[in-house]
Amino acid sequence: MKIGVIGGGRVGTALATSWREQGHDVTVSTRKTVAETAAGAEVVVIALPASAVADALAQAGSLAGKVVVDATNNLSGGPSGLEIAALVPGARYVKAFNTVFSTFMHDTPPATPATLLYCGDDTDAKAVVEPLISDLGFDPVDVGGTEATPWLEGLARIVITLAYGRGRGPFVYRFEAS
């Protein structure tokens, strides 16, 4: 699969490295190559601070018809996930990769797969994203349509607070059926 990652920080680099190891054709943008990266991809992953998203999407041009995966967390200002979805009209929006730490996007603990939650309205787009989640060693769990985006953002804030605000450090979580 041709994946364009907009953002070469910890999240973008970890995702790109893992997906390349799984045989995907991955390009990571620089600030000057956002449009080129987006144009050549079937899946575009937004892996930026939320405050940088609007400018990057303006550079990207139309993403209509592409699967757009929003991996952002709005911790320092910028658009929410629902606002990001509105910034990509005609794109097939999926919120994913924002509730796990970048450390585990490449080095997933080898025990029972940890859970990675995702959501979006486009069933076919989610069917594209689900194996990308599995490629990282996670158990993908679909939590619903785009209306669930704020729930994932809230969970991310809880996870980040536990890790850094409460001193627990990065961790994974697992949902298990009884």
N, C-alpha and C positions, 0 to 999 in steps of 0.2 A: 504494500500500500504506500502511496506517496503522501507523506505527512509533512506539513510545514509548521514549525514551531516558532511563534512570534514571542521572543524573549529567550535570551541565553543565560539566564541566571541559574540558581540551584535547581529549580523545578524544571525549567526547559531543558537544561543539560542532562539531568537525570533521566527524564522521559526519553529524550533523543538517544542517549546511550543505550538504554534498555531496548528500545524499539529497533535500533540498528542491529543489536545482537540477535533479535528475533527475525531479521531479514527484511525489515521495512526500509524503504527509501526515505530518509529523513533529512530535511534541510532546516537549519536553525538560522533565523534572520539576525542581521545586525540592524542598527538603527537606519542604515541606508538601504537595506535590501528587503524591507517589509513587503512592498508590492510584489517584487519578484518571487519571494518565498510563498506568499499567498496564492499568486497566480498559478504556480506550478504544483499545487497540492490538491489532493482530494479531500483531505482532512486538515483543517487549520486549528492549531491549539494556541490559545491565548494564555501565555505563561508570564505575565507581567504584573507589577504592582498595579492595583486598580487605578491609581492616579495617572498612569501612563497609557491606559487602554484607549481612551477616546482619540488621542493623537495617533496611536499606532493604527487603529481601525480606519482613520481618515486616510492614512498613507496606503493602507492595504487595497483600497478600492472596493468594488462590489464583490461580495462573497456569496451572492445568490446561488443557490443550488449546492453549495459546499457544506459539508459537516463542519460546524464550528464548535470546538470544545472549549468551554470557559473554565480554566483552572485557577482563576483569581480568587483572592480574598480581599475584601475592602477593609483594610486595617488602617489606612492612612489617608482616606479621602479618595474620591473617584466614584464611578458609577457602581451600583449594585449589580448583581447578576441579572436581574430583570431588566435593568436599564441597558446592560450590555446586550442582552437579547434584542432589545429594540434598536440598538445601533447596527445590527446586522440583518436588515430586512431581506427576506427571501432566503436567508441561510437556514440551515437545519441545526438549530442550537441544542447543545447538550452541556449540562453542568456536570463536571467530574474532576477528579484529581485534587480537589481543594480541601479534603478532609483527612489527608494523610501527609506525613512529613516527607520532604524530598529525599531524605536519607533512605527511606524505604522504597522509593520509586525505582531505585537501581539495586539495592541490597535488601530485598524483602526477606524477613525472617523465614527460615526454612521449615518451620513447624506447620501445623494446619494453616491453610491460607487465611490471611487477614482479610477483613471486609473492606471494600471500597464502594462507596455509594455514588450513584449518578441519577440524573433525571433529565427529562426533556419531553416535548410533545410529539416529536417525529419518531415513530416506531422504527423506521428503516435506519435513521441516523443512530439510534440507540443500539441497533443490531450491528452497526459498524464499530461503535465505541466499546461495546461489551468485550469482544475479543482483544482489543487493545489493553483493556484493564487486566484480562486474564494473562496476556503476554508479560505483564509485570509481576505475576505470581499472586495476584489478589483474587478474592472471590467477589465478582461484581454483583451488586444488589441494586435493582431498579426501584427507586422510591416514588416514581410517578412522573407526572407531567412537569412542565416548566413552573407551574405554581409551587412546586416543592423546592425551587431554588433557594428561597429565603431560609428554609429549614436546614439545607446543607450549609449555608453560610453561618447560621446560628451554631450548628454542630462544630464547624471549623473554629469558631471563636471559643467554644468550650474546650476543644482539644488543645488549642494553642495556649489558653489560659492554664490548663492543667500542666502542660509541658513546661512552660516558661514562667508563668505567674506563680505557680505552686511548686515549682522546682522538681517536677517529676521527670523531665526530659522527654525527648521524642519517644513515642510508643505507637503501637498499632492496636486496633480493636477488632473484635470478631463477633458476628451474630451467629448463634448456633441454634438450630431447632432442637426442641426437647423431645 
